[in-house]
Amino acid sequence: MTTNIQIENLKCGGCASTIKKGISAINGVHDVTVDVENSIVTIDSENADIEEIKTKLSHLGYPEVGDKNSILHKAKSFVSCAVGRMDS
């Protein structure tokens, strides 16, 4: 099953790296692609819990468009971005 989720706060490849690493760790997720230009995360999965994926994205600082995008989310996304740049 392929799922597309449009997210907030996505800025660069560092962000994308953090998202890929975090979402790939979820059971049932086979592949994660991040379209930085359009702020879309594409997840190929088998029996993965989409709500768990959305919650993980939010915890990383990248909530789904339409969900609450608080100052805390924005701060977390800056940290995730920095960590992702170091890991790439």
LOMAR-540531 format. One line per 2 residues: their letters; for each residue x, y, z of N, C-alpha, C. Coordinates in Angstrom, 2 decimals. Layout:
LOMAR-540531
A	X/Y/Z/X/Y/Z/X/Y/Z; ... $
END
This chain:
LOMAR-540531
MT	0.84/-1.17/0.00/0.00/0.00/0.00/0.90/1.24/0.00; 0.56/2.21/-0.83/1.30/3.46/-0.89/0.44/4.58/-0.32 $
TN	1.03/5.37/0.57/0.33/6.47/1.21/1.15/7.74/1.06; 0.49/8.83/0.67/1.12/10.14/0.59/0.60/11.01/1.72 $
IQ	1.52/11.68/2.42/1.15/12.57/3.50/1.85/13.91/3.26; 1.07/14.97/3.16/1.66/16.31/3.02/1.91/16.85/4.42 $
IE	3.15/17.34/4.64/3.56/17.74/5.98/3.98/19.21/6.04; 4.07/19.70/7.26/4.54/21.06/7.55/6.02/21.03/7.90 $
NL	6.68/22.18/7.81/8.04/22.42/8.32/9.18/21.73/7.57; 8.92/21.12/6.44/9.97/20.45/5.68/10.78/21.49/4.92 $
KC	12.09/21.52/5.18/12.92/22.57/4.62/14.03/22.07/3.70; 14.60/20.89/3.98/15.80/20.51/3.24/16.04/19.00/3.28 $
GG	17.15/18.60/2.69/17.55/17.20/2.69/17.84/16.65/4.07; 18.28/17.52/4.99/18.50/17.08/6.38/17.20/16.65/7.02 $
CA	16.16/17.44/6.78/14.82/17.07/7.27/14.39/15.73/6.67; 14.58/15.61/5.36/14.19/14.38/4.65/14.91/13.17/5.21 $
ST	16.19/13.31/5.52/16.98/12.21/6.07/16.42/11.76/7.42; 16.09/12.72/8.28/15.52/12.39/9.59/14.18/11.69/9.44 $
IK	13.35/12.18/8.53/12.03/11.57/8.30/12.19/10.14/7.80; 13.06/9.93/6.80/13.27/8.58/6.26/13.72/7.62/7.35 $
KG	14.67/8.05/8.16/15.20/7.19/9.22/14.11/6.87/10.25; 13.36/7.88/10.67/12.32/7.68/11.68/11.17/6.82/11.21 $
IS	10.69/7.07/10.01/9.53/6.32/9.50/9.93/4.91/9.07; 11.13/4.75/8.55/11.59/3.41/8.14/11.66/2.44/9.31 $
AI	11.80/2.96/10.52/11.90/2.12/11.72/10.55/1.54/12.14; 9.46/2.03/11.57/8.13/1.55/11.93/7.87/0.21/11.25 $
NG	7.36/-0.73/12.03/7.07/-2.08/11.54/6.09/-2.03/10.36; 6.44/-2.71/9.30/5.59/-2.80/8.11/5.94/-1.80/7.02 $
VH	6.80/-0.82/7.34/7.19/0.17/6.33/8.33/-0.39/5.50; 8.15/-0.39/4.17/9.15/-0.92/3.26/10.03/0.16/2.65 $
DV	9.42/1.31/2.33/10.18/2.37/1.68/9.57/3.72/2.01; 10.43/4.73/2.15/9.99/6.09/2.42/10.67/7.02/1.42 $
TV	9.89/7.83/0.75/10.41/8.84/-0.17/9.91/10.20/0.30; 10.81/11.18/0.28/10.43/12.53/0.72/10.63/13.51/-0.43 $
DV	9.56/14.16/-0.83/9.60/15.19/-1.87/9.71/16.54/-1.15; 10.95/17.05/-1.03/11.20/18.27/-0.27/10.48/19.46/-0.90 $
EN	10.50/19.55/-2.22/9.89/20.69/-2.91/8.40/20.82/-2.64; 7.70/19.69/-2.55/6.24/19.71/-2.36/5.80/19.31/-0.96 $
SI	6.76/19.04/-0.06/6.48/18.67/1.34/5.57/17.43/1.43; 5.89/16.41/0.63/5.10/15.19/0.63/6.00/14.00/0.99 $
VT	5.50/13.19/1.94/6.17/11.95/2.31/5.35/10.82/1.73; 6.01/9.94/0.96/5.36/8.78/0.37/5.88/7.54/1.09 $
ID	4.96/6.75/1.61/5.31/5.56/2.37/4.76/4.33/1.66; 5.63/3.38/1.35/5.21/2.08/0.84/5.26/1.13/2.02 $
SE	4.11/0.51/2.31/4.05/-0.32/3.51/3.10/-1.49/3.32; 3.24/-2.40/4.24/2.34/-3.55/4.32/1.89/-3.65/5.76 $
NA	0.61/-3.38/5.99/0.02/-3.45/7.32/0.60/-2.44/8.31; 1.22/-1.37/7.83/1.71/-0.34/8.73/0.53/0.52/9.20 $
DI	0.59/0.96/10.44/-0.45/1.80/11.02/-0.22/3.25/10.58; -1.08/3.76/9.73/-0.92/5.12/9.20/-0.98/6.15/10.32 $
EE	-1.81/5.93/11.31/-1.88/6.86/12.44/-0.57/6.88/13.21; 0.07/5.72/13.34/1.38/5.65/13.99/2.41/6.45/13.19 $
IK	2.33/6.35/11.88/3.25/7.10/11.01/3.02/8.60/11.17; 1.76/9.03/11.16/1.45/10.46/11.32/1.90/10.96/12.69 $
TK	1.72/10.14/13.72/2.16/10.52/15.06/3.68/10.66/15.11; 4.39/9.73/14.48/5.86/9.79/14.44/6.32/11.05/13.71 $
LS	5.69/11.36/12.58/6.04/12.58/11.85/5.84/13.81/12.73; 4.73/13.85/13.44/4.44/14.97/14.32/5.47/15.09/15.44 $
HL	5.86/13.94/16.03/6.86/13.93/17.09/8.22/14.40/16.58; 8.50/14.14/15.31/9.76/14.61/14.72/9.72/16.10/14.39 $
GY	8.51/16.70/14.43/8.36/18.11/14.12/7.74/18.40/12.77; 7.17/17.36/12.14/6.59/17.49/10.81/5.14/17.00/10.80 $
PE	4.23/17.78/11.40/2.83/17.33/11.42/2.20/17.38/10.03; 1.16/16.59/9.86/0.42/16.59/8.60/-0.22/17.97/8.40 $
VG	-0.27/18.42/7.14/-0.94/19.68/6.84/-2.38/19.59/7.34; -2.82/20.60/8.05/-4.17/20.60/8.61/-4.18/20.27/10.09 $
DK	-3.13/19.61/10.58/-3.01/19.35/12.01/-2.37/20.56/12.67; -2.41/20.57/13.98/-1.81/21.67/14.74/-0.30/21.73/14.47 $
NS	0.19/22.91/14.11/1.62/23.12/13.86/2.11/24.16/14.87; 2.42/23.69/16.07/2.77/24.58/17.17/4.23/25.02/17.11 $
IL	4.58/25.94/17.98/5.96/26.38/18.12/6.84/25.18/18.47; 6.33/24.26/19.28/7.09/23.05/19.64/7.38/22.21/18.41 $
HK	6.40/22.05/17.53/6.64/21.30/16.28/7.74/21.97/15.46; 7.65/23.29/15.35/8.64/24.02/14.57/10.03/23.88/15.17 $
AK	10.12/23.95/16.50/11.42/23.79/17.18/11.97/22.39/16.96; 11.10/21.38/17.07/11.53/19.99/16.85/12.02/19.80/15.42 $
SF	11.36/20.45/14.47/11.77/20.28/13.07/13.15/20.88/12.85; 13.47/21.98/13.53/14.82/22.56/13.40/15.87/21.60/13.94 $
VS	15.58/20.96/15.07/16.51/19.98/15.64/16.62/18.77/14.72; 15.48/18.26/14.23/15.49/17.11/13.32/16.29/17.43/12.07 $
CA	16.13/18.65/11.58/16.85/19.09/10.38/18.36/19.03/10.63; 18.79/19.58/11.76/20.22/19.59/12.09/20.77/18.19/12.25 $
VG	20.02/17.33/12.94/20.46/15.94/13.13/20.54/15.22/11.79; 19.54/15.46/10.94/19.53/14.83/9.61/20.71/15.26/8.77 $
RM	21.12/16.51/8.89/22.28/16.99/8.13/23.56/16.32/8.62; 23.66/16.07/9.92/24.85/15.41/10.47/24.90/13.94/10.06 $
DS	23.73/13.32/9.98/23.66/11.89/9.65/23.82/11.60/8.16; 23.60/12.62/7.28/23.66/12.36/5.83/25.07/12.25/5.36 $
END
